[in-house]
Amino acid sequence: MLENPRSPRVRAVAKLTKRSARQETGLFLLEGPQAAREALAYRPDTLVELFATPTAFEKHADLRDAATDAGLEVVYTTESVLDAMADTVTPQGIVAVARQAPTSVREVFAASPRLVAICEEVRDPGNLGTIIRAADAAGADAVVLTGRTVDPYNPKVVRATTGSLFHVPVAVGVDLASAVAKARAAGVRVIAADVGGDDFLGSRDLLAEPTAWLFGNEARGLDEDALALADLSLRLPIYGAAESLNLATAASVCLYETAFAQRAGR
């Protein structure tokens, strides 16, 4: 059992809360039983280590069985060790280390996708995690992140995806112009979500075709160069008195509207 919160092994795991350590090792941190459960169910090959308090493992027997089936070593720890490793105040007795496994933007568009989310300079971890989760729920084929977007392996992003990081392919560090060019070559229309765009309802019929939504920064939206790359720009209507929609909320609406349109004729 790991008992010393200051041991080298514990410190190595704790360092994964920092981007520099994640870049250096190619690893990232998972916290809580749900994240570990999704990783074991969908991408057990990415898991490197699983740490748990005896109490937590007794409570989550399914994790113990899944880890055994995956041939994954389980290391028992004290509560203080788990607290030292985790980014959250309450890691629920489970922490895991996994390998980063991004896909390439070339693979994304070579697979003839029908629905893709492209994020350009999305900086808030909670927003990005929620967009990945919404893309997964809407049946999107992939999420593409440009180099100016927050690291998807940031612990806050990972938590916000609630496991969807293991369900949907995610391409990282992509050049926006290159992503748009590959989308267009694959027959995918690129639509920018922008408050200065055309009325969403007037172009709803276009959503039945292969679509890549382009989402921008929370505060500034998409700059002129990014907007110029898209095939068209659309804005969601505001029927009430709200000044605007949160980025993740707007992205969820756009992705689900497209999913509805693409499934209407099935």
N, C-alpha and C positions, 0 to 999 in steps of 0.2 A: 504493500500500500504506500502511495506517495503521501507523506505527512508534512514535508517541509515546503512552505510556500515560496521560499527563496532559493530552492534548488535550481540548478541549470536547466533541467527538463521543464520545470514549471515556467521559468522565465522565457524559455524559447517559445512556448505556446502563447504566453501573454504578449510577446512581441508582435504576434500576428494581428493585433489590433492596429498596428502601424503599417502604412502603405509601403514604406521602405523595406520592411521585413517580408511582406507578402511578395513584393517584386523580386527580392533576393532569393527567396525559397521556392516560389511558385505554389505556396500553400495558403490556406485561409482557415478562419475559425468558424465553427458552428456551435451555437449555444441552444440548449434546451432539447427536450425529447422530440418535439415535432420536427425540428430541422434534421436531427439524427435519423429519425424514422423515414423521412422522405429520401434522404441520401441513401440509406440502406435499401429502400424499396426500388429506387430508380437508377442510382449511380453508385452501387457498392464498390465499384472498381476505383473510385476516386478517394475513398476513405483511407486514411493512414493510421489514425489512432482514435480510440474512444475512451474517454475518461468519465468515471461515474462514482458517486458515493454509493456505498452498499444499500442505503435506504432507497435511493432513486432507482437503482437497478431492480430491487425487489418490487417496487411500485410499477415499473415498466418492463414486465417480463417479456413482452413481445420484442423489445429492443435487444434483450439478452439473447433470445432465440435467433433473431435476424443477424446479430453480430456473429454468433456461432456458425450459422449457415454460410456467412460470407468469409469465414476464416479470419475474422478481425480480432486482434488482441484487445481485451478490455483491461484497462488499468484502474484499479480502485484508488480513490483518494479521500481525503478528509474534506469537510465543508470549506475550511480555510484555504485549502489548495485550489478547489474549484473557484472560489471567489477571486483568488489571485490570478487565475487564468482568464476569467471571463471579462467581457466588456460591459455586461449588464450587472446590476446590483443583485438580481435574482436569476441565476442561470438554471435553476430547477434541478441541480444535481447532475447535469449532463453537459459535457463539452466534448467536441470532436475536432479533429484536424483533417482537412481534405485537400486534395490537389485541385488546383484551378484547371478547368477543362473547357476553355472557350472554343467556339467553332470559328471558322474563317468566313469572311464575307463572301468569298468566292463559292464556298459550299452552300451558303444560304440561298443564293440566287441560282445556282446550278440545279437546285432541287425543285425548280418551278413553283415557288411559293405563291399563295393567293393572298396572304395577309401578313404584313411585316410592320413592326414598329421601329422607326429610326429615331434615336435620341441625340440631339445636338446641343451640347453644353447644358445638360440637365445636371444641376449641382447639388440639389437636396437629396440625401440618401433615402429619406422616406418616400419622396416622390418617385425616384427611380425604382425602388423596390415595389411600390404599388403599381407602377406601369408594367413591370415584368409580370407581376401577379395577374393584372388585368389582361395582358396579352395571352397569358397561359389560359385563363378562364374563357377568353373569347375564341380560343382555338387557333391563335396566330401561329404561323410556322417558325418565326424567329424574332429576336430583338437584336437590333444593330446599334452599337454605342460608338459614337465618334470619340476621338482622342481627347476632346474637351469635356467629356461627361465624367461624372464621379465614378470611381472604381466600383464595379459591381460586387467585388469581394470584400468591400468595406462591411464590417459587422452589422452596421445599421441597415445597409441595403439588404444583406442576407436575411436579417430578421424580418424586414418588411415584405420580402417575397413569400414568406411562410412556406418555403419548400419549392416554389415554382422555379427557382434557379436551377433545379435538377430536372425540370419537366420540359423546358423550352430551350432550344439552342440560342446561345448569346454570343455575338461577335463583339470584340472589344478593340479599342484603339484604332478605329477605322477612319480613314479620310472621307469626309462627307461627299465630296465631288465624285470620288471613286465609287462609293456606295450607290449614289444616284445613277451613275453611268451603268453599273452592273444591274440595277433594278430595271432600268429602261431597256437594256439589252435582253433581259429575260421577259420582256413584255409586261412589266409591272408599272402601273401608273403611280407616280409619287405626288402625294397631296400634302401640302403644308397646312398645319393647323395654325391659323393666324387671325388675330382680331381685326385685321384690315382686309381679310379675304372676302370672297363672294359668299352669298347666303348659302348655308349648308343645305337647306331644304331644296333649293333649286338644282342642286347637283347630286341629289341622293341616288338617282338611277345609276350613276357611274360607279357606285360602291360595289355593285355586283361583280365587277371585273377585278382582276388581280390588283391589289392596292398596297402601297407602302405609305404609312402615315409618317410625316416628319414633325417631330415635336421639339420645341426650343427651350431656351432658358426661362426659368420661373419669373424673373423680373423683366427681362428685356425681350423675351420671345426670340424670334429668328431675325438675324440681320439681313440686310438687303441682298448680300451675296448668296446666302442660304436660300432665301425666298426665290431668287432668280433661277436656282437649280431645279426647283419643283415644277411639275407640269401645271399645277394650279394651286391656289390657296383658298381655304374655306374657313368660315367662322361659325361657331355655334351660336344660335340665338339666345338672348337673355330675355326671358319673359317677365321676370320679377324685377325687384329693385337692386339686386346684387350687382356690384361693380364689375365682377368677373368671376370666372370659375377657377378653382385651384387646378394646376397643371395636371395632376394625376387624375382628378375627376373628369376633366375635359378629355384626356386621353382615353379614359375608360369608356366614355360615351362614344367617341369616334371609333374605337375598336369594336365595340358591341354593335353599333349601327352597321358597320361593314360586315360583321359576322352574320347579322340578321339578313342583310341584302344578299349575301352570297349563298345563304341557305334557303332563301325563300322559294326557289324553284325545285328544291330537292324532294 
